[in-house]
């Protein structure tokens, strides 16, 4: 994110949708000088799967997710710190004393969050059954601009840059997006001056491969 030329967030209020552990919320506050960040996520911190999955894959993901979820293992330590559960977002807030809050909620229900200058959605769209409704909801909550970071993007350089979307049917990842498809969705729900800010890759050490990402911005 450091190499991206993001718009100034100085004194702006940010809604971080699908905030996970608060990595980006912390970045917006400390590096981009946002005044306040509200993190929104459907994670209930009770050991349940915190993203949409196909019904036929539900049991498999419950087993897989619990292997990587420290809710049980670290819950007592979080309680000692005065936290209600293993919410890393609130742990970061407590450790760094940042002006960030957490609320359980869905990207499909953002109409009430209409007082935020900036909306951000990171590595979430690929996990959603209904990406169009999600981007529409981001539009409703945005006053100035929206930034969307999507993983598993692919190039259509040899396909005349058509706005292709590929259905992956992998249980927890529903779609792969071309850059053009994300920009098309953002434009058609109402965002202006939509741009592809960057494309980069994150290496997954465990598996030894890199996952491509695309970063997009649209203005209200």
Secondary structure, DSSP 8 states (H G I E B T S, - for coil): -TTS-----TT-EEEEET-TTSHHHHHHHHTS--SEEEEEE---SSSS--S---GGGHHHHHHHHHHT--HHHHHHHHHHTT-SS--HHHHHHHHHT-SEEEEE--TT--TT---EEEEEEES-GGG-S-HHHHHHHHHHHEEEEEEEEEES-B--GGGTT---EEE--SSS--EEEBHHHHHHHHHHHT-EEEEEEEEEEEEETTTTEEEEEEEEEEE-
